Amino acid sequence: MIPAIPDVGVRTRQRIAWRLLPFVFLLYLVAYLDRANVSFAALKMNLDLGFSDRVYGLGVAMFFVGYVLFEVPGAIIVERWSARKWTARIMISWGLATIFSGLVHSPGQFYAARFFLGMAEASFFPGMIVYLTHWIRLSERGRAVSILYGAIPSSAIIGAPLAGWLLGIGWRGMAGWRWLSVLEGIPAIILGIITFFYLTDWPHQAKWLPDDERRWLVAELEKEKLAKQAKHSLGILQALRHREVILLTMAYFSMVTAVYGLNFWLPSIVKKLSGTSIMNVALIAAVPYCVGLVSILLVGWHSDKTKERRWHTALA
């Protein structure tokens, strides 16, 4: 039987959930908006700049070259230095890289912009997963991660109609696809500045938590940490060779291959198949993500409720 959570624990969980989860959700929503807006920009950009599908596909891939190189080091920095400072740096630099993406004129500039965007954003998602372990117990982490992941379909639900509208503008003689990148890069910079002052690295530093709640949370997370160390005590290289890590990496690789294939080509596919307007393409492209958002939240909630992870992951 699962032991009942004391009143102080209930209050602490609620306070942390309301303080942190909406904010990290917003951060990831903006991050994914900046990452995936190129799929809508391509509807106009490829024609304006004479980019072939091959040029566009290589540019999309360049994002992940920078991403892969800096993803793991950034996550380690979050754990060992400061999630608050590193996340603020990430957001400001990816906002600037997104703005630069709207100013390209050649394939080389497009590749460079995508590479630096991937490099700037690389450790945001793994960093946020690490950051949540600083604040949320393992038994509640499925719901927390599902809320964070919910930003992915939410970014498409919000971003698709927004992109459809922005692609139709031509302010100051600049094409709509350029404005799409410029205007979507600015919120990341603003949120990066806010992050520096809003986030707290560790519970023992949280002045916004009452003393009894802070002590309870620190004790609970320390208890989990000691239990984990007793069961698994692995260095970084050992972890990378660990059977479960390798299997989960292969599963995740397969999943994101399909996801990004859909994300980056869906608007172009819908446009070519339907021949409809860009706004209608954007609305149609948002439909799968409406279903995905509901599914993500339900799976995360049910996984925590049943305390089962393996089948929830495998079947999804």
C-alpha positions as CSV (number, residue, x, y, z in Angstrom):
1,M,0.0,0.0,0.0
2,I,1.3,3.5,-0.9
3,P,1.8,5.6,2.2
4,A,-0.5,8.6,2.6
5,I,1.1,12.0,1.9
6,P,1.1,14.3,4.9
7,D,-0.6,17.6,4.8
8,V,2.7,19.5,4.3
9,G,3.5,17.2,1.4
10,V,0.1,18.0,-0.3
11,R,0.7,21.7,0.1
12,T,4.2,21.5,-1.2
13,R,3.3,19.6,-4.3
14,Q,0.5,22.0,-5.1
15,R,2.7,25.1,-4.6
16,I,5.5,23.7,-6.8
17,A,3.1,22.5,-9.5
18,W,1.5,26.0,-9.8
19,R,4.9,27.8,-9.5
20,L,7.0,25.7,-12.0
21,L,4.9,23.6,-14.4
22,P,3.0,26.4,-16.2
23,F,6.3,28.3,-16.7
24,V,8.4,25.4,-18.0
25,F,5.4,24.5,-20.3
26,L,5.5,28.0,-21.7
27,L,9.3,27.9,-22.2
28,Y,9.1,24.6,-24.1
29,L,6.1,25.8,-26.1
30,V,8.1,28.8,-27.3
31,A,11.2,26.6,-27.9
32,Y,9.3,24.2,-30.1
33,L,7.5,27.0,-31.9
34,D,10.9,28.4,-32.9
35,R,12.2,24.9,-33.8
36,A,9.3,23.8,-36.1
37,N,8.2,27.1,-37.7
38,V,10.6,26.4,-40.6
39,S,8.0,23.8,-41.8
40,F,5.5,26.6,-42.5
41,A,8.1,29.1,-43.6
42,A,9.2,26.6,-46.2
43,L,5.8,27.1,-48.0
44,K,7.0,30.5,-49.1
45,M,10.8,30.6,-48.4
46,N,11.6,27.7,-50.8
47,L,9.9,29.6,-53.6
48,D,11.4,33.0,-52.8
49,L,15.0,31.7,-52.4
50,G,14.8,28.9,-55.0
51,F,15.5,26.2,-52.4
52,S,14.9,22.6,-53.6
53,D,13.5,20.0,-51.3
54,R,17.0,18.7,-50.9
55,V,18.3,22.1,-49.7
56,Y,15.4,22.4,-47.3
57,G,15.8,18.9,-45.9
58,L,19.6,19.4,-45.4
59,G,18.9,22.7,-43.6
60,V,16.4,21.0,-41.3
61,A,19.0,18.3,-40.6
62,M,21.7,20.9,-39.7
63,F,19.6,21.8,-36.7
64,F,20.2,18.4,-35.2
65,V,23.9,18.4,-35.9
66,G,24.3,21.3,-33.5
67,Y,21.7,19.8,-31.2
68,V,23.5,16.4,-30.8
69,L,26.9,17.9,-30.2
70,F,25.7,20.0,-27.3
71,E,22.8,18.2,-25.8
72,V,24.5,16.0,-23.2
73,P,27.1,18.6,-22.0
74,G,24.3,21.1,-21.5
75,A,22.3,18.7,-19.4
76,I,25.3,18.1,-17.2
77,I,25.8,21.8,-16.8
78,V,22.2,22.1,-15.6
79,E,22.9,19.5,-12.9
80,R,26.3,20.7,-11.8
81,W,26.1,24.5,-12.3
82,S,22.8,26.3,-12.6
83,A,19.5,25.4,-14.3
84,R,18.3,29.0,-14.0
85,K,21.4,30.6,-15.6
86,W,21.9,28.0,-18.3
87,T,18.2,28.0,-19.3
88,A,18.2,31.8,-19.5
89,R,21.3,31.6,-21.7
90,I,19.7,29.0,-23.9
91,M,16.6,31.0,-24.5
92,I,18.2,34.3,-25.3
93,S,20.7,32.6,-27.7
94,W,18.0,30.5,-29.5
95,G,15.8,33.7,-29.8
96,L,18.6,35.5,-31.5
97,A,19.3,32.4,-33.8
98,T,15.6,32.3,-34.7
99,I,15.6,35.9,-35.7
100,F,18.8,35.4,-37.8
101,S,17.0,32.5,-39.5
102,G,14.5,35.0,-40.9
103,L,17.3,37.0,-42.6
104,V,18.9,34.3,-44.7
105,H,19.4,34.7,-48.5
106,S,21.4,31.6,-49.5
107,P,21.6,27.9,-48.7
108,G,24.8,28.4,-46.8
109,Q,23.2,31.0,-44.5
110,F,20.2,28.8,-44.1
111,Y,22.4,25.9,-43.0
112,A,24.4,28.1,-40.6
113,A,21.3,29.5,-39.0
114,R,19.8,26.1,-38.4
115,F,23.1,24.7,-37.0
116,F,23.4,27.6,-34.5
117,L,19.7,27.3,-33.6
118,G,20.2,23.6,-32.8
119,M,23.4,24.4,-30.9
120,A,21.7,27.2,-28.9
121,E,18.6,25.1,-28.0
122,A,20.4,21.7,-27.6
123,S,20.2,21.2,-23.9
124,F,16.8,22.8,-23.1
125,F,14.7,19.7,-23.1
126,P,17.1,17.3,-21.3
127,G,17.9,20.2,-19.0
128,M,14.2,20.6,-18.1
129,I,13.9,16.9,-17.4
130,V,16.9,17.2,-15.1
131,Y,15.5,20.3,-13.5
132,L,12.2,18.6,-12.7
133,T,14.0,15.9,-10.8
134,H,15.2,18.8,-8.5
135,W,11.6,19.5,-7.5
136,I,9.3,16.6,-8.2
137,R,9.3,13.2,-6.7
138,L,9.6,10.1,-8.9
139,S,6.0,9.0,-8.2
140,E,4.6,12.3,-9.6
141,R,7.1,12.8,-12.4
142,G,5.1,11.2,-15.2
143,R,2.4,13.9,-15.0
144,A,5.0,16.6,-14.7
145,V,6.9,15.4,-17.8
146,S,3.6,14.9,-19.7
147,I,2.7,18.6,-19.0
148,L,6.2,19.6,-20.3
149,Y,5.7,17.3,-23.4
150,G,2.2,18.8,-23.9
151,A,4.0,21.9,-25.1
152,I,4.9,20.1,-28.3
153,P,1.3,19.6,-29.7
154,S,0.3,22.9,-28.1
155,S,2.9,24.7,-30.1
156,A,1.5,23.3,-33.3
157,I,-2.1,24.1,-32.3
158,I,-1.2,27.7,-31.6
159,G,1.7,28.1,-34.0
160,A,0.0,26.7,-37.1
161,P,-2.8,29.3,-37.4
162,L,-0.3,32.0,-36.3
163,A,2.1,30.9,-39.0
164,G,-0.7,30.9,-41.6
165,W,-1.5,34.5,-40.8
166,L,2.1,35.7,-40.7
167,L,2.9,34.1,-44.0
168,G,0.3,36.4,-45.6
169,I,1.7,39.7,-44.4
170,G,4.4,41.8,-46.1
171,W,5.2,44.6,-43.7
172,R,7.9,47.1,-44.7
173,G,8.5,45.1,-47.9
174,M,9.7,42.0,-45.9
175,A,8.2,38.6,-46.8
176,G,5.9,37.0,-44.3
177,W,8.1,34.0,-43.7
178,R,10.9,36.4,-42.6
179,W,8.5,38.0,-40.1
180,L,7.5,34.6,-38.9
181,S,11.1,33.9,-37.7
182,V,11.7,37.4,-36.4
183,L,8.5,37.7,-34.4
184,E,8.7,34.2,-33.0
185,G,12.3,34.8,-31.8
186,I,11.5,37.8,-29.7
187,P,9.4,36.0,-27.0
188,A,12.3,33.6,-26.4
189,I,14.6,36.5,-25.6
190,I,12.1,38.1,-23.2
191,L,11.4,34.8,-21.5
192,G,15.1,34.2,-21.1
193,I,15.5,37.4,-19.2
194,I,12.5,36.5,-17.0
195,T,13.9,33.0,-16.4
196,F,17.0,34.4,-14.9
197,F,15.0,36.0,-12.1
198,Y,12.0,33.6,-11.8
199,L,13.5,30.0,-11.6
200,T,15.2,28.7,-8.5
201,D,17.9,26.0,-8.9
202,W,17.3,23.9,-5.8
203,P,14.5,23.6,-3.2
204,H,16.8,24.7,-0.3
205,Q,17.2,28.0,-2.1
206,A,13.5,28.6,-2.6
207,K,12.5,31.6,-0.4
208,W,9.0,31.3,-1.9
209,L,8.5,28.0,0.0
210,P,7.5,28.1,3.7
211,D,10.1,26.5,6.0
212,D,8.2,23.3,6.7
213,E,7.4,22.7,3.0
214,R,11.1,23.3,2.1
215,R,12.3,20.9,4.7
216,W,9.8,18.2,3.7
217,L,10.7,18.4,0.0
218,V,14.5,18.4,0.6
219,A,14.1,15.4,2.8
220,E,12.0,13.5,0.3
221,L,14.2,14.1,-2.6
222,E,17.3,13.3,-0.6
223,K,15.7,10.0,0.4
224,E,15.0,9.2,-3.3
225,K,18.6,10.2,-4.2
226,L,20.1,7.8,-1.6
227,A,17.9,5.0,-2.7
228,K,18.9,5.5,-6.3
229,Q,22.6,5.6,-5.4
230,A,22.2,2.4,-3.5
231,K,20.7,0.6,-6.5
232,H,22.6,2.3,-9.3
233,S,26.0,4.0,-9.0
234,L,27.1,4.7,-12.5
235,G,29.5,7.2,-14.1
236,I,28.6,9.0,-17.3
237,L,30.4,6.5,-19.6
238,Q,29.0,3.5,-17.7
239,A,25.5,5.0,-18.0
240,L,25.9,5.4,-21.8
241,R,26.8,1.6,-22.0
242,H,23.9,0.6,-19.7
243,R,21.4,-1.9,-21.3
244,E,18.3,0.1,-20.3
245,V,19.8,3.4,-21.5
246,I,20.7,1.9,-24.9
247,L,17.2,0.3,-25.3
248,L,15.5,3.5,-24.4
249,T,17.8,5.5,-26.7
250,M,16.9,3.2,-29.6
251,A,13.2,3.5,-28.9
252,Y,13.4,7.3,-28.6
253,F,15.4,7.5,-31.8
254,S,12.7,5.5,-33.7
255,M,10.0,7.7,-32.2
256,V,11.5,11.1,-33.0
257,T,12.5,10.0,-36.5
258,A,8.8,9.6,-37.2
259,V,7.8,12.7,-35.3
260,Y,10.2,15.0,-37.0
261,G,9.4,13.6,-40.4
262,L,5.8,14.6,-39.7
263,N,6.7,18.0,-38.2
264,F,8.9,19.3,-40.9
265,W,7.1,18.0,-43.9
266,L,3.4,17.9,-43.0
267,P,2.6,21.4,-44.2
268,S,4.3,20.8,-47.5
269,I,2.5,17.5,-48.0
270,V,-0.9,18.9,-47.1
271,K,-0.3,21.8,-49.5
272,K,0.7,19.6,-52.4
273,L,-2.1,17.1,-51.8
274,S,-4.9,19.7,-51.3
275,G,-3.9,22.8,-53.2
276,T,-5.8,24.8,-50.6
277,S,-4.8,28.1,-49.1
278,I,-1.9,28.5,-46.6
279,M,-4.3,29.3,-43.8
280,N,-6.3,26.1,-44.5
281,V,-3.1,24.1,-44.6
282,A,-2.1,25.5,-41.2
283,L,-5.5,24.6,-39.7
284,I,-5.4,21.0,-41.2
285,A,-1.8,20.5,-40.0
286,A,-2.9,21.4,-36.4
287,V,-5.5,18.6,-36.2
288,P,-3.2,15.7,-35.3
289,Y,-1.7,17.7,-32.5
290,C,-5.1,18.4,-30.9
291,V,-5.4,14.6,-30.5
292,G,-1.8,14.3,-29.4
293,L,-2.2,16.9,-26.6
294,V,-5.1,15.0,-25.0
295,S,-3.3,11.7,-25.4
296,I,0.0,12.9,-23.8
297,L,-1.8,14.3,-20.7
298,L,-4.0,11.1,-20.3
299,V,-1.0,8.7,-20.6
300,G,1.1,10.7,-18.1
301,W,-1.7,10.9,-15.6
302,H,-2.6,7.2,-15.9
303,S,1.0,6.1,-15.7
304,D,1.4,7.9,-12.4
305,K,-1.9,6.6,-11.1
306,T,-1.1,3.0,-11.8
307,K,2.7,3.3,-11.1
308,E,3.3,1.5,-14.4
309,R,5.9,2.8,-16.9
310,R,6.9,0.0,-19.3
311,W,3.6,-0.7,-21.1
312,H,2.6,3.0,-21.1
313,T,5.9,3.7,-22.9
314,A,5.9,0.7,-25.2
315,L,2.2,1.0,-26.4
316,A,2.5,4.7,-26.9
